[in-house]
Amino acid sequence: MKYAMDLNPEILKRAGSKVKIFQQDCSEPWPLAQSELDAVFTSNFLEHLRNKEALLKTLSNAHYCLKPGGGFIAMGPNIKYAPGAYWDFFDHYVELTELSLAEALLNCGFGIETQVGRFLRYTMSHGRQYPSWILRLYLALPAAWPLFGKQFLVIGRKSASSTDAVPPIQTTPSDLPPNPSAR
């Protein structure tokens, strides 16, 4: 079974007929059993969460719902390589790099399998659209990624021997370290 989680009502039109949709805040407990998922994939999403507390809750929910050995795959804009353009989107709240996301994943019990600071172009949805063969060629040539990449790729993995029965964390703002870059 495939699942999609999004607050945007467009998800109802875009998800395939075989996808179960949860229209909810991803930082709230997920309506899934512990160890039910093989993988969680997110692309250009985590930066839209309201704050780091919501990010930690989301990662904790994913860890809880992933099977032992399950993967959390994330791509998103890397503020190190697109600092000004990052804020061109009104709904970008959380500043992320491959290092900060890896640290958050570690704090939620994941191991880090892959950490790439420069992966894809900053935006794949605006501007010139390239044929899919060009994208496949680009992905096959990691030496080109540092030249064009402004998005990170981070893959975290839940331990294969994980037997945690700990429910997702429910942090409060006082549990988090102060954010020196808060505006």
C-alpha positions as CSV (number, residue, x, y, z in Angstrom):
1,M,0.0,0.0,0.0
2,K,1.2,3.5,-0.8
3,Y,0.3,6.5,1.4
4,A,0.5,10.3,0.9
5,M,0.2,12.9,3.5
6,D,-0.5,16.5,2.7
7,L,-2.7,19.4,4.0
8,N,-3.1,20.7,0.5
9,P,-6.5,19.7,-1.0
10,E,-4.8,19.3,-4.4
11,I,-3.5,16.0,-3.1
12,L,-6.9,14.5,-3.7
13,K,-6.6,15.3,-7.4
14,R,-2.9,14.4,-7.8
15,A,-2.6,11.1,-5.9
16,G,-3.2,7.9,-7.8
17,S,-6.3,5.8,-7.1
18,K,-4.2,3.2,-5.3
19,V,-2.8,5.8,-2.8
20,K,-4.4,6.2,0.6
21,I,-4.4,9.9,1.5
22,F,-4.0,11.4,4.9
23,Q,-4.9,15.0,4.9
24,Q,-3.3,16.0,8.1
25,D,-0.3,17.8,9.7
26,C,2.6,15.5,9.5
27,S,3.9,16.6,12.9
28,E,0.8,15.1,14.5
29,P,0.8,11.4,15.2
30,W,0.4,9.4,12.0
31,P,-2.6,7.1,11.6
32,L,-0.4,4.1,11.0
33,A,0.8,1.2,13.1
34,Q,4.4,1.0,14.5
35,S,6.8,-0.5,11.9
36,E,4.2,-0.5,9.1
37,L,6.2,1.4,6.4
38,D,9.2,0.3,4.3
39,A,10.2,3.8,3.3
40,V,9.3,7.4,3.6
41,F,10.1,9.8,0.8
42,T,9.9,13.6,0.9
43,S,10.9,16.1,-1.8
44,N,11.0,19.8,-1.2
45,F,8.8,19.6,1.8
46,L,10.6,19.8,5.1
47,E,11.5,23.5,4.6
48,H,7.8,24.2,4.6
49,L,7.3,23.0,8.2
50,R,6.6,25.8,10.6
51,N,9.6,25.3,12.8
52,K,12.3,22.8,14.0
53,E,9.8,21.4,16.6
54,A,7.5,20.3,13.8
55,L,10.5,18.9,11.9
56,L,11.6,16.7,14.9
57,K,8.0,15.5,15.4
58,T,7.7,14.6,11.8
59,L,11.0,12.7,11.8
60,S,10.0,10.9,15.0
61,N,6.7,9.9,13.5
62,A,8.5,8.5,10.5
63,H,10.9,6.6,12.6
64,Y,8.1,5.1,14.7
65,C,6.1,4.0,11.6
66,L,9.1,2.6,9.6
67,K,10.0,-1.1,9.8
68,P,13.4,-2.0,11.2
69,G,15.8,-1.3,8.3
70,G,13.3,1.1,6.7
71,G,14.6,4.3,5.0
72,F,13.8,8.0,5.2
73,I,14.7,9.6,1.9
74,A,14.7,13.4,1.7
75,M,15.6,16.0,-0.9
76,G,15.3,19.7,-0.5
77,P,16.8,23.1,-1.1
78,N,20.2,23.5,0.6
79,I,20.4,26.9,2.2
80,K,24.2,26.8,1.8
81,Y,24.0,26.8,-1.9
82,A,20.7,28.8,-2.6
83,P,20.8,31.3,0.4
84,G,18.9,34.2,-1.2
85,A,16.7,32.3,-3.5
86,Y,15.7,30.0,-0.6
87,W,13.6,32.9,0.8
88,D,11.9,33.7,-2.6
89,F,9.2,31.3,-1.4
90,F,7.0,32.8,1.2
91,D,6.3,29.4,2.8
92,H,9.9,28.4,3.5
93,Y,10.4,28.4,7.3
94,V,13.0,25.9,8.2
95,E,16.6,26.5,7.1
96,L,18.2,23.1,6.1
97,T,21.4,21.7,4.9
98,E,22.5,18.1,4.4
99,L,24.3,18.4,7.7
100,S,21.5,19.9,9.8
101,L,19.0,17.4,8.5
102,A,21.4,14.5,9.2
103,E,21.8,15.8,12.7
104,A,18.0,15.9,13.2
105,L,17.7,12.4,11.8
106,L,20.4,11.2,14.2
107,N,18.6,12.9,17.1
108,C,15.4,10.9,16.1
109,G,17.2,7.5,16.1
110,F,18.2,7.1,12.5
111,G,21.5,6.2,11.1
112,I,22.8,8.2,8.1
113,E,23.3,6.2,4.9
114,T,23.8,8.9,2.3
115,Q,24.5,12.6,2.7
116,V,24.9,14.7,-0.5
117,G,25.0,18.5,-0.2
118,R,24.8,19.2,-3.9
119,F,22.4,16.9,-5.7
120,L,19.7,18.4,-8.0
121,R,19.2,21.9,-9.3
122,Y,17.5,24.3,-6.9
123,T,14.2,24.0,-8.7
124,M,13.0,21.4,-11.1
125,S,9.5,22.8,-11.5
126,H,10.2,26.3,-12.9
127,G,12.0,27.3,-16.0
128,R,13.1,25.1,-18.8
129,Q,11.9,21.5,-18.7
130,Y,14.5,19.0,-19.9
131,P,13.7,15.6,-21.5
132,S,13.8,12.7,-19.0
133,W,16.9,11.2,-20.6
134,I,18.9,14.3,-19.6
135,L,17.9,13.9,-16.0
136,R,18.8,10.2,-16.1
137,L,22.2,11.2,-17.6
138,Y,22.8,13.8,-14.9
139,L,22.0,11.3,-12.2
140,A,24.4,8.9,-13.7
141,L,27.2,11.5,-13.5
142,P,27.8,12.4,-9.9
143,A,30.8,14.5,-10.9
144,A,28.3,17.0,-12.4
145,W,26.3,17.4,-9.2
146,P,28.7,19.9,-7.5
147,L,28.4,22.1,-10.7
148,F,24.6,22.4,-10.7
149,G,23.3,21.0,-7.5
150,K,21.7,23.3,-4.9
151,Q,19.5,20.7,-3.3
152,F,20.6,18.1,-0.8
153,L,19.9,14.3,-0.7
154,V,19.9,12.7,2.7
155,I,19.0,9.1,3.4
156,G,18.5,7.9,6.9
157,R,17.9,4.4,8.0
158,K,16.1,2.9,11.0
159,S,18.3,0.2,12.6
160,A,17.5,-3.3,11.3
161,S,17.7,-4.4,14.9
162,S,15.4,-1.7,16.2
163,T,12.9,-3.0,18.6
164,D,11.9,0.4,20.0
165,A,8.4,0.6,21.3
166,V,8.8,4.3,22.1
167,P,6.0,6.4,20.6
168,P,6.9,9.5,18.6
169,I,8.3,12.4,20.6
170,Q,6.0,15.2,21.6
171,T,8.4,18.1,22.1
172,T,7.5,21.5,23.4
173,P,9.3,24.7,22.4
174,S,11.2,24.7,25.7
175,D,12.8,21.3,24.8
176,L,14.5,22.8,21.8
177,P,17.8,24.7,21.9
178,P,17.4,28.4,21.1
179,N,17.6,29.3,17.4
180,P,20.2,32.0,16.9
181,S,19.0,32.8,13.4
182,A,15.3,33.3,14.4
183,R,13.9,36.4,12.9
